[in-house]
Amino acid sequence: MMGSLRFRLAVGALVAIGVALTIVWFVLSHLFTDYLADQYSYEMTGVMDSLAARLTVEDGRLVLTGELADTRFDLPTGGRYWQISPSDGGRPLRSRSLWDEEIAAGDLSADLYCGFRQTDGPDGLPVLVSEKRMSLGEGAARKEFTIYTGFSKAEMETVLESYHRPLRLMLLSIGGILLLAAFLQGWIGLRPLARLRDSVADIRAGRLAHIGWSGPREVTPLVREINLLLTERETAVERARARASDLAHGLKTPLTVLSHLAESLPAEKRDTALQQIELVRQRSDRQLQAARMGVEQMATTSLLGISGKLVNVLQAFTSGKGIDWHVDIDPALSIQADPADIAEALGNVLDNAVRFARSRIELSARHDQRHIVLIVSDDGPGAGAESYDRMLKRGVTINDETSGSGLGLAISADIVEAYGGKLDLLASKLGGLMVKMTLPASEVAP
């Protein structure tokens, strides 16, 4: 998966969106928490000022001359609390909401929660407290005291949660939209590469010579380089063809002269000399063909079409032997290869089967993942497993009673390997030899 550009873009977008939304979450959460804490702080400061404005000193005691308008201070555990504690240790003044509880300075937490200290309220639940030291009067009548105001911590947490809940939903929705946008961006952005891949596949299949391009400017330099490479390849092809043609003409005359000279040799040496000259001619032809395969453009070749033509030709030679042919090939099976090369490779194998078969030859093909497996089986004498490697070597025959140069299977193996495939020899279920040719399947661009 890590080799996929689309996967890398998706992971990068996911990480970037996750980091961005996390930062947004912390920033917005922090800003709202500070804002809410400031609002409660303003409220508590206002309560302190209102209480201080209603305080008087009578007979050395603090007296509250009026009640606050907020009814929550009059209800037990009403959610709003105040307490005025004289510094000389006198009896504190308290709101009715505190009931029989008293806010003690020693019970207040040292750690702050959003700027407030905590203590337990009359209902046992946490209360956030603000405190302020003040004094009233002058001289000997001066009275110092501390005002405590508080509110329920659960109230503040409820407000925060009512803010965070829609914020989470909003950020998750934005994250989903951004991920969809990133996916669409990657899909749209990579479409030119998919089109370029299709064009290269058409060139490889022989349907195009060069890439005609009207895509993004970022891809144009790559297309230009590919077209230059194709031009250089065409030049190399023409040079290779010219050299192969020169070599073919250069060998024909010397081989013809040698053949005439061999006719004048004694009989026991003439046959050997002519056989070696023919072997040189066959091998040179094969090497020239191999050079051609390396430079020819491949085309999509139907296996059934090639096989049908070969079987029709060979049936005329086997009709007298009573050989039964069985062909099982799906018409849809095709490979990207030159038809002449496949015809020669398969023809050599079928010719070998014809020479050894007694009564039956089977030809079948199947699609195996990304490969086409072509199998030819006969009911001839076959060969031992120890002979398989030797049978794929040039000029080797394992049956001295059978005519042949020993080149057919070796040539077929060379052709199959030239197209990235493999030729294997196995024992046939019919009792003879089974030749298994594995070739790349035809690629169809999506």
C-alpha positions as CSV (number, residue, x, y, z in Angstrom):
1,M,0.0,0.0,0.0
2,M,2.8,2.4,0.8
3,G,3.9,2.2,-2.9
4,S,0.6,3.7,-3.9
5,L,0.7,7.5,-4.6
6,R,-3.0,7.8,-4.0
7,F,-2.6,6.0,-0.6
8,R,0.3,8.4,0.3
9,L,-1.8,11.4,-0.6
10,A,-4.7,10.1,1.4
11,V,-2.5,9.5,4.5
12,G,-0.9,12.9,4.2
13,A,-4.3,14.6,3.9
14,L,-5.7,12.6,6.9
15,V,-2.7,13.6,9.1
16,A,-2.9,17.2,8.0
17,I,-6.6,17.4,8.6
18,G,-6.3,15.7,11.9
19,V,-3.6,18.0,13.1
20,A,-5.4,21.1,11.9
21,L,-8.8,20.1,13.5
22,T,-7.0,19.2,16.8
23,I,-5.4,22.6,16.9
24,V,-8.8,24.3,16.1
25,W,-10.4,22.2,18.9
26,F,-7.9,23.3,21.5
27,V,-7.9,26.9,20.5
28,L,-11.7,27.3,20.4
29,S,-12.1,25.3,23.6
30,H,-9.5,27.4,25.4
31,L,-11.0,30.7,24.1
32,F,-14.5,29.8,25.2
33,T,-13.4,28.4,28.6
34,D,-11.5,31.7,29.2
35,Y,-14.5,33.7,28.1
36,L,-16.8,31.7,30.4
37,A,-14.4,32.0,33.3
38,D,-14.3,35.8,32.8
39,Q,-18.1,36.0,32.8
40,Y,-18.3,34.1,36.1
41,S,-15.5,36.2,37.5
42,Y,-17.3,39.4,36.5
43,E,-20.5,38.1,38.1
44,M,-18.7,37.2,41.4
45,T,-16.9,40.5,41.5
46,G,-20.3,42.3,41.1
47,V,-21.7,40.2,43.9
48,M,-18.8,41.2,46.1
49,D,-19.2,44.9,45.3
50,S,-22.9,44.7,46.0
51,L,-22.3,43.0,49.4
52,A,-19.6,45.5,50.3
53,A,-22.0,48.4,49.4
54,R,-24.6,47.0,51.9
55,L,-22.2,46.5,54.8
56,T,-22.1,48.8,57.9
57,V,-20.4,48.5,61.3
58,E,-22.7,48.6,64.3
59,D,-21.3,48.0,67.8
60,G,-18.1,46.6,66.3
61,R,-20.0,44.1,64.2
62,L,-20.5,43.8,60.5
63,V,-24.2,44.3,59.6
64,L,-25.8,43.7,56.1
65,T,-28.4,46.4,55.6
66,G,-30.1,44.8,52.6
67,E,-30.5,41.5,50.7
68,L,-29.3,40.8,47.1
69,A,-31.9,40.6,44.4
70,D,-30.7,37.2,43.1
71,T,-33.1,34.7,44.7
72,R,-30.6,31.8,44.3
73,F,-28.8,33.2,47.4
74,D,-32.0,32.6,49.4
75,L,-32.6,29.0,48.4
76,P,-30.7,26.1,50.1
77,T,-28.1,24.8,47.7
78,G,-29.4,27.4,45.2
79,G,-26.2,27.4,43.2
80,R,-25.0,30.9,44.3
81,Y,-23.3,31.5,47.6
82,W,-21.7,34.3,49.6
83,Q,-20.0,34.6,52.9
84,I,-18.4,37.6,54.8
85,S,-15.8,36.5,57.3
86,P,-14.4,39.1,59.8
87,S,-10.7,39.0,60.1
88,D,-10.9,39.2,64.0
89,G,-12.6,35.8,64.0
90,G,-16.2,37.0,64.6
91,R,-19.2,35.1,63.4
92,P,-19.4,35.2,59.6
93,L,-22.4,36.4,57.6
94,R,-23.7,33.9,55.1
95,S,-26.2,33.5,52.4
96,R,-29.1,31.2,53.1
97,S,-28.1,29.0,50.2
98,L,-25.1,27.8,52.3
99,W,-27.6,26.4,54.8
100,D,-25.5,25.3,57.8
101,E,-22.1,25.1,55.9
102,E,-19.3,27.6,56.3
103,I,-16.6,28.4,53.8
104,A,-13.3,28.0,55.6
105,A,-10.1,29.4,54.2
106,G,-8.3,26.3,55.1
107,D,-10.7,24.1,53.1
108,L,-10.1,26.0,49.8
109,S,-7.9,24.1,47.3
110,A,-4.5,25.4,46.4
111,D,-4.9,24.5,42.7
112,L,-7.0,26.8,40.6
113,Y,-9.8,25.7,38.3
114,C,-10.2,28.3,35.5
115,G,-9.0,30.9,38.0
116,F,-11.2,29.8,40.9
117,R,-10.5,27.8,44.1
118,Q,-12.6,24.9,45.0
119,T,-14.4,23.6,48.1
120,D,-17.4,21.4,49.0
121,G,-20.8,23.0,48.9
122,P,-23.8,22.3,51.2
123,D,-24.8,19.4,49.0
124,G,-21.3,17.9,49.0
125,L,-20.7,18.9,45.4
126,P,-17.8,21.1,44.3
127,V,-18.2,24.9,44.5
128,L,-15.9,27.4,42.7
129,V,-15.0,30.3,45.0
130,S,-13.7,33.8,44.5
131,E,-12.3,35.7,47.5
132,K,-11.5,39.4,48.2
133,R,-10.1,41.1,51.3
134,M,-11.7,44.4,52.2
135,S,-12.0,46.8,55.1
136,L,-14.7,49.2,56.3
137,G,-14.3,52.3,58.5
138,E,-11.4,54.4,59.7
139,G,-9.0,54.4,62.6
140,A,-10.0,52.3,65.7
141,A,-13.4,51.5,64.1
142,R,-11.7,50.0,61.0
143,K,-13.1,46.5,60.3
144,E,-11.3,44.1,58.0
145,F,-13.0,41.1,56.5
146,T,-13.0,38.7,53.6
147,I,-15.8,38.2,51.1
148,Y,-16.3,34.8,49.5
149,T,-18.6,34.3,46.6
150,G,-19.2,31.0,44.8
151,F,-21.2,29.1,42.3
152,S,-21.7,25.4,41.4
153,K,-18.8,23.8,39.4
154,A,-21.3,21.5,37.8
155,E,-23.1,24.5,36.3
156,M,-19.9,25.7,34.6
157,E,-19.1,22.2,33.3
158,T,-22.6,21.9,31.9
159,V,-22.2,25.1,30.0
160,L,-18.8,24.0,28.7
161,E,-20.2,20.6,27.6
162,S,-23.2,22.3,25.9
163,Y,-20.5,24.3,23.9
164,H,-18.2,21.3,23.2
165,R,-20.8,18.9,22.0
166,P,-21.9,20.9,18.9
167,L,-18.2,21.9,18.4
168,R,-17.2,18.3,18.2
169,L,-20.0,17.6,15.7
170,M,-19.0,20.6,13.7
171,L,-15.3,19.7,13.5
172,L,-16.1,16.1,12.7
173,S,-18.4,17.2,9.9
174,I,-15.7,19.6,8.6
175,G,-13.2,16.8,8.8
176,G,-15.4,14.5,6.7
177,I,-15.9,17.2,4.1
178,L,-12.2,17.9,4.0
179,L,-11.4,14.2,3.6
180,L,-13.9,13.9,0.8
181,A,-12.4,17.0,-0.8
182,A,-8.9,15.6,-0.4
183,F,-10.0,12.3,-2.0
184,L,-11.6,14.1,-4.9
185,Q,-8.5,16.2,-5.3
186,G,-6.3,13.2,-5.4
187,W,-8.6,11.3,-7.8
188,I,-8.9,14.3,-10.2
189,G,-5.2,15.2,-9.8
190,L,-4.1,11.6,-10.7
191,R,-6.4,11.2,-13.7
192,P,-3.7,12.6,-16.0
193,L,-1.3,9.9,-14.9
194,A,-4.0,7.3,-15.5
195,R,-4.5,8.7,-19.0
196,L,-0.7,8.6,-19.6
197,R,-0.7,5.0,-18.4
198,D,-3.4,4.2,-21.0
199,S,-1.4,5.9,-23.7
200,V,1.7,4.0,-22.9
201,A,-0.3,0.7,-22.9
202,D,-1.6,1.6,-26.3
203,I,2.0,2.2,-27.5
204,R,3.1,-1.1,-26.0
205,A,0.2,-2.9,-27.8
206,G,1.1,-1.3,-31.1
207,R,-2.0,0.9,-31.3
208,L,-0.1,4.2,-31.1
209,A,3.3,5.3,-32.1
210,H,3.6,8.4,-29.9
211,I,1.7,10.1,-27.1
212,G,-0.5,12.9,-28.1
213,W,-1.0,15.0,-25.0
214,S,-3.1,18.0,-24.0
215,G,-2.9,17.5,-20.2
216,P,-1.5,19.6,-17.3
217,R,1.8,21.5,-17.7
218,E,3.3,19.5,-14.9
219,V,3.1,16.2,-16.9
220,T,4.1,17.7,-20.2
221,P,7.9,17.4,-19.6
222,L,7.4,13.7,-18.8
223,V,5.4,13.2,-22.0
224,R,8.0,15.0,-24.0
225,E,10.8,12.8,-22.6
226,I,8.7,9.6,-23.3
227,N,8.1,10.7,-26.9
228,L,11.8,11.4,-27.4
229,L,12.6,8.0,-26.0
230,L,10.1,6.4,-28.4
231,T,11.8,8.3,-31.3
232,E,15.2,7.0,-30.3
233,R,13.8,3.5,-30.0
234,E,12.4,3.7,-33.5
235,T,15.8,4.8,-34.8
236,A,17.4,1.9,-32.9
237,V,14.8,-0.5,-34.4
238,E,15.6,0.6,-37.9
239,R,19.3,0.2,-37.3
240,A,18.8,-3.3,-35.9
241,R,16.7,-4.3,-38.8
242,A,19.3,-3.0,-41.3
243,R,22.1,-4.9,-39.5
244,A,20.0,-8.1,-39.3
245,S,19.3,-7.9,-43.0
246,D,23.0,-7.3,-43.8
247,L,24.0,-10.3,-41.7
248,A,21.4,-12.5,-43.3
249,H,22.6,-11.6,-46.8
250,G,26.2,-11.9,-45.7
251,L,25.7,-15.5,-44.4
252,K,23.7,-16.8,-47.4
253,T,26.5,-16.7,-49.9
254,P,29.2,-18.3,-47.8
255,L,26.8,-21.1,-46.7
256,T,25.8,-21.7,-50.3
257,V,29.4,-22.0,-51.3
258,L,30.1,-24.4,-48.5
259,S,27.1,-26.5,-49.5
260,H,28.5,-26.8,-53.1
261,L,32.0,-27.6,-51.8
262,A,30.6,-30.3,-49.5
263,E,29.0,-32.1,-52.5
264,S,32.5,-33.0,-53.6
265,L,33.5,-34.6,-50.3
266,P,33.4,-38.4,-49.8
267,A,30.0,-39.8,-49.0
268,E,30.8,-40.6,-45.4
269,K,31.9,-36.9,-44.8
270,R,29.4,-35.2,-47.2
271,D,26.3,-35.9,-45.1
272,T,28.0,-34.7,-41.9
273,A,29.2,-31.5,-43.5
274,L,25.8,-30.7,-45.1
275,Q,24.1,-31.4,-41.7
276,Q,26.4,-29.0,-39.9
277,I,25.9,-26.4,-42.6
278,E,22.1,-26.7,-42.3
279,L,22.5,-26.5,-38.5
280,V,24.5,-23.2,-38.9
281,R,21.8,-21.9,-41.2
282,Q,19.0,-22.7,-38.8
283,R,20.8,-21.3,-35.8
284,S,21.6,-18.0,-37.7
285,D,18.0,-17.7,-38.7
286,R,16.9,-18.2,-35.1
287,Q,19.3,-15.6,-33.8
288,L,18.1,-13.1,-36.5
289,Q,14.5,-13.9,-35.4
290,A,15.5,-13.3,-31.8
291,A,16.9,-9.9,-32.7
292,R,13.7,-9.1,-34.4
293,M,11.6,-10.0,-31.4
294,G,13.6,-7.6,-29.3
295,V,12.6,-4.7,-31.4
296,E,9.2,-5.5,-32.9
297,Q,6.2,-3.9,-31.3
298,M,3.8,-6.4,-29.8
299,A,0.2,-6.8,-30.8
300,T,-2.7,-8.5,-29.0
301,T,-2.9,-12.0,-30.4
302,S,-5.9,-14.4,-30.0
303,L,-4.7,-17.8,-28.9
304,L,-7.7,-19.6,-30.4
305,G,-7.1,-18.0,-33.7
306,I,-3.5,-19.0,-33.9
307,S,-4.1,-22.5,-32.5
308,G,-7.0,-23.1,-34.9
309,K,-4.9,-22.4,-37.9
310,L,-2.0,-24.6,-36.8
311,V,-4.3,-27.5,-35.9
312,N,-6.1,-27.3,-39.3
313,V,-2.7,-27.5,-41.0
314,L,-1.4,-30.4,-38.9
315,Q,-4.6,-32.4,-39.0
316,A,-3.9,-33.1,-42.7
317,F,-0.7,-34.8,-41.8
318,T,-2.2,-36.9,-38.9
319,S,-5.4,-38.1,-40.6
320,G,-3.6,-41.2,-41.8
321,K,-2.4,-42.0,-38.2
322,G,-5.9,-41.8,-36.8
323,I,-4.9,-39.1,-34.2
324,D,-7.7,-37.5,-32.3
325,W,-7.3,-33.8,-31.7
326,H,-8.9,-32.1,-28.7
327,V,-8.8,-28.3,-28.4
328,D,-10.1,-26.4,-25.3
329,I,-9.3,-22.7,-25.5
330,D,-11.6,-19.8,-24.5
331,P,-12.0,-17.4,-27.5
332,A,-11.5,-14.4,-25.1
333,L,-7.9,-15.5,-24.2
334,S,-5.2,-13.3,-25.8
335,I,-1.6,-12.3,-25.2
336,Q,0.5,-9.3,-26.2
337,A,2.9,-10.8,-28.6
338,D,3.8,-11.0,-32.3
339,P,1.5,-13.6,-34.0
340,A,4.4,-15.0,-36.0
341,D,6.4,-15.6,-32.9
342,I,3.6,-17.4,-31.1
343,A,2.8,-19.4,-34.2
344,E,6.4,-20.6,-34.4
345,A,6.6,-21.4,-30.7
346,L,3.3,-23.3,-30.6
347,G,3.9,-24.8,-34.0
348,N,7.2,-26.4,-32.9
349,V,5.6,-27.9,-29.9
350,L,2.6,-29.3,-31.9
351,D,5.0,-30.6,-34.5
352,N,6.9,-32.5,-31.8
353,A,3.6,-33.9,-30.5
354,V,2.5,-35.0,-34.0
355,R,5.8,-36.9,-34.5
356,F,5.4,-38.9,-31.2
357,A,1.6,-39.1,-30.6
358,R,0.0,-42.5,-31.1
359,S,-3.7,-41.6,-31.0
360,R,-4.5,-38.4,-29.2
361,I,-3.2,-34.8,-28.8
362,E,-4.7,-32.3,-26.4
363,L,-4.3,-28.5,-26.7
364,S,-5.8,-26.3,-23.9
365,A,-5.3,-22.9,-22.4
366,R,-6.4,-21.2,-19.2
367,H,-6.1,-17.8,-17.5
368,D,-4.0,-18.0,-14.3
369,Q,-4.0,-14.6,-12.5
370,R,-1.8,-12.4,-14.8
371,H,-0.6,-15.2,-17.1
372,I,-2.0,-17.4,-19.8
373,V,-1.0,-21.1,-19.5
374,L,-0.9,-23.0,-22.8
375,I,-0.6,-26.8,-22.5
376,V,0.1,-29.4,-25.3
377,S,-0.2,-33.1,-24.3
378,D,0.2,-36.3,-26.3
379,D,0.0,-40.1,-25.6
380,G,3.4,-40.9,-27.2
381,P,6.3,-42.7,-25.5
382,G,7.2,-39.5,-23.5
383,A,10.6,-39.1,-21.8
384,G,12.1,-39.5,-18.4
385,A,12.2,-36.5,-16.1
386,E,16.0,-36.6,-16.2
387,S,15.8,-35.9,-20.0
388,Y,13.7,-32.7,-19.8
389,D,16.6,-30.3,-19.3
390,R,18.5,-31.9,-22.2
391,M,15.5,-31.7,-24.5
392,L,15.5,-27.9,-24.2
393,K,19.1,-27.6,-25.4
394,R,19.8,-27.0,-29.1
395,G,20.7,-29.9,-31.3
396,V,19.8,-32.6,-28.7
397,T,17.5,-35.5,-29.5
398,I,16.6,-38.2,-27.1
399,N,15.2,-40.6,-29.7
400,D,17.8,-41.6,-32.4
401,E,15.1,-43.3,-34.4
402,T,13.1,-40.1,-34.9
403,S,14.3,-37.5,-37.4
404,G,14.7,-33.9,-36.3
405,S,17.4,-31.4,-35.6
406,G,16.7,-31.0,-31.9
407,L,15.9,-27.3,-32.3
408,G,12.1,-27.2,-32.1
409,L,11.6,-27.2,-28.3
410,A,14.7,-25.0,-27.7
411,I,13.4,-22.4,-30.2
412,S,10.0,-22.4,-28.5
413,A,11.6,-22.0,-25.1
414,D,13.6,-19.0,-26.4
415,I,10.5,-17.3,-27.9
416,V,8.5,-17.9,-24.7
417,E,11.3,-16.5,-22.5
418,A,11.7,-13.5,-24.8
419,Y,8.2,-12.5,-23.9
420,G,8.7,-12.9,-20.2
421,G,7.3,-16.4,-20.0
422,K,8.5,-19.9,-19.3
423,L,8.4,-23.3,-21.0
424,D,8.2,-26.4,-18.8
425,L,8.3,-30.1,-19.7
426,L,6.2,-32.5,-17.6
427,A,4.7,-36.0,-17.8
428,S,1.3,-36.0,-19.5
429,K,-1.7,-37.7,-18.0
430,L,-2.1,-39.3,-21.4
431,G,1.2,-41.2,-20.9
432,G,3.4,-39.0,-23.2
433,L,4.9,-35.6,-22.9
434,M,3.2,-32.4,-21.7
435,V,4.6,-29.0,-22.7
436,K,3.5,-26.2,-20.5
437,M,4.0,-22.6,-21.8
438,T,3.3,-19.7,-19.4
439,L,2.9,-16.3,-21.1
440,P,1.9,-12.9,-19.9
441,A,-1.8,-12.2,-20.4
442,S,-3.0,-9.3,-22.5
443,E,-3.4,-6.2,-20.4
444,V,-6.6,-4.2,-20.9
445,A,-6.5,-0.6,-19.6
446,P,-9.4,0.2,-17.3
